[in-house]
Amino acid sequence: FEPGRVWHATRTPEGPATLVVQAARAPETARARAWGPGAAWTVREAPRFLGVDDDPDSFEPAAGSERGTRTLRQLRDAHRGLRLGVATSLFEVLLTVVYQQRVTWKDATFAHAEMIRRYGEPAPGPAGLRLPPPPERLATLGYADFHPAGVERKRAETIRRCARLAERLEALRDATHADAAERLRALPGIGPWTVGMVMGLGLGDPDAVAEGDYHLPNVIAWVMEGVARSDDERMLELLAPYAGQRWRVVRLLMAGNVGAPRFGPRMSRSRWAQEGH
């Protein structure tokens, strides 16, 4: 991320590419340029990546509680024009989300970066980015290859299985949201939280919900009714008035870095990772 522009390295059906999107002077306008064998494909897909088909103005914050309405209106106004886009690679989004399963953000970031360092490659273009490992490479790795990145056997096996199905996963970019969610749920090692995150972050589904999140029920309860601790059942009740736009609510909270009060010690890197098991 740089002021006014974003760089993105990705793999496409036509080969690796690096995309840069820069804000233009005209409102709601951006310029895209890309490098590499997949450059033309990436530029063609740039509008979907930026959420050109999304309608952020369709969201009306007044559906829920007075407290929630006030917060969501403030966030909507502060992040006017925030759009939900379609990722250039759904497999890359799924890979990122699987790294985040059941671990802290710090652990997930370390695992992702370490796997890119070990098995990725330099991306095209002048930005100095690296590409994530190709799915065919990940599919051939053994558990021991994931171990230095702090990825335990269960997540490693999920990544290997998904890597073998990468081509089918990429086809979901053009499926309906309902069909894509059903196919994702059928994958071993992919639960409701992972499906919700991939649907929201990867496919721009405005109604995606990530059940099973460690923090999200608390955040929703705090924003909507001033309660610092909650669970999935209550979260779904509080989000029900926003049916059709539940991920947009979550995305606005993410953009505003909204959180619930924390009363316990900060989570540290897992003992498993510290002991090197």
N, C-alpha and C positions, 0 to 999 in steps of 0.2 A: 504494500500500500504506500502510495506517495500522494502528496497534495494534488487533488484533482484527477488522479488516475490510479488504475489498478492493473497489476500484471498477474497473469494466470498461465501456468504451464499445465498441459493436459495431453492425454493420448486420444486420438480420434480414429474413426474408421479409415482415414486416409494417411495416418501416421502422426508422429509427435508434432506439437505446435506450442508456441507461446503467443498469447493474446495480450494486448494492452488496450484498455478502454480508457479514454480520456474525455472528461467533461468538455463540452463545447459551450460557446457563449450563449446560444439560444436555449431557452428553458426546455427541459425534458429532451435534450439532445446530447448525443455522445458520438465520438469518433472511435472506430475500431481499426486496429492494424495487427497483423500476425506474421510469424516467421515459422518456417519448417514445412515438411511435406503436407501436414494437415492445416496449413494456413488458410487456404481458401474455404475449407469446410468450417473452420472455427469462426471466420468472419461471417459466413452465412448464418451460423448459429448464434452469433452475438446478440441479436435482438431477443431471442428466447432466453438466453443466459441473463439478460438484463430485465426480463419480465415484461416485455412489450405487450404481451397478451393479458397481463394481470391488470386488475382495476382496483387500485388502492382506495379510490373514492367510494367504492361500494360498501365500505365498512362504516357502520354507525355504532359508536361506542355506547349509546344510551340504552342498550338492551338489558344491561345488568343492574347491579346495585348502584346507589348514588356515589358511594366511595369509589367503586370500580370505574364508573362513568367519568368521574373527574380525572382520575389518573390516566385513563386511556385517551381521553380527549387531549390532555396535555402532551402525551407521547405522540399521538397522531399529528398534532400541530408541530411538534418539534422535529418530527421525521416525515414531514409531508412528502409524498411521492415514493415512499419506501415500497418497493415491488418484490414480488415473489417470483423468482426465475427458475428455469430448468437448467440443471447442471450440464456441462459439456460431456461428462462421463458419469453415469450413475454408479458404475462399479467403484470409481474413485471415491464417491461420497459414501457408499456402503463400507468401503475399506476404512475410511476415517471414523465412521460411527462404530464399527466393530472394535476398533482400537479403544474406544471410549467405554465399552461395556464393563460395568462393575469395577471400574478403577477411577482414580482421581484424574482431573484434567491434566495435571502435571505428568502423571504416569502415561496417559494416552498420548500427550504431545511428544514425550520422550520416545515412546515406541514408534510412533509415526515417523518422526525425524530420523531415528536410527535405522529403520528399514529403508527409508529413501537413501540415506547415506551409504548403506551397504549394498543395496540392490537396484537403486535407481541409476539415472544417467543424466548428464548435462542436457538441459532443454535447449532448443534452438533459440536464436535471438540474442540480443545484447544485455538481457537483464541478469544473467548469471544464476538463473533458477535451475532446479533439478526436477526431473520427472519422477513420479512415483514408479515403483517397480511394475513391469508389465505383468498382466495376470498369468500369462503362460509361465513366467519365471516363478511367481509365487506358488503356482500349483505344483511345482516340482520340489519345493523346499521341504525339508523335514522339520520336525518339532525343534530339534537342536538349533536350527538356523534362526528360529524366532526367539529362542531363549535369551540371547544377549540384549535384545530389545525389551525384555521384561514381559513378553507375551506368553502366557501359560498355554497349556496344551489345548484347552477348550476353544479359546479364541483362535489359536493357530489353525486348528482343524476347520473352524468356521471360515476363516480366510481362504484356506486351501480349497474347500468345497465351492465357495463363491467364485474363486478365481477360475475354476474349471467351467463355471456357468456364465462367465463374464459376457460373452456374446449375447446370450439370452437376456441377461440383465440390461444391457444397453438398449435392447429392443423395447424395454418398458418405457423409455422416454417418449414413445409415441402411442402408448396405451392409455386408456382412460384411467383416472385415479382409482376407481373401484377395482378394475382389473389388475392394475399394478400392485395395489395393496394386497389383494388376494394371492397373487403369485409370490410376493415377498414373504407372506406369512407361511407359505408352504415350504420354505427353505429351512433345513435343519440348522439350529443355532441362531435363528432370527426370531426374536420375540416381539411383543407389542411395542416396547420402547424403541427398538431398532427400526421397526417398520414405520413408526410415527416420525422418527427423526429423518429417515431417508425420504419419506413422502414429502415432508416439509422442506428440507434443505435441498433435496435432489430434484424433486418434481414440482415444487411450488404449489403443493396442494394446500389451499387456504384453510381447510378444515382438518388437517392432520392433528393427531393427538399422540404424544409420547407417554403412554402409561408405564409406570414403573420407574420414573425418574426419582432420584434421591432428593432433589431440591424443588422441582416444579410444583408439586402440590402445596408446599409451604408458601411459595411465591404467589400462587394464585389466591390462596386463602388470605394472605396478608393484604394483597391489593384489593380484593373484593369485599372482605369483611373485617380486616384488622386482626385476624387470628394468625399467630406465628407458626403453628404446626397443623398439618392436615394429612390427608391420605388421598389415594386415587379416586375413591368413591365420591368424596366431597368435592374434589377438583372437578370431576365430570359434572356434578350437579351445578357448580358455580359457572362452568363454561357453557352449560346447556342453553342459556339465552343467546349465546353467540354461535349457535349451530350454523355451519357453513363457513364460519370465519374464525374457528377456534385457534388454528395455527397463526393466523394474523395477529390475534391477541398475544400469543406467546412470542411471536417475532418482534412485536412492538416492545414487550417487556425486555427481551434480549437487547434490543437496540438502546433502550434506556438504562440498561444495566441495573434493573430493578431486582432487589432481593429481599428475602424475609430476614428478620433479626436472627442472629446466631448466638446460641447460648453455650455450646460445648467447645472443646478444643478444636483447633484447625486440623483437618485431616492431613496426615503426612503420607509420604510414599509408603506403599504397602510393605509389611514385614517380609512378604514373599520376595519382593524385588530387592529389598535391602540385603537379605540373606543369600540372594543369588540362586534360588531354587528353580 
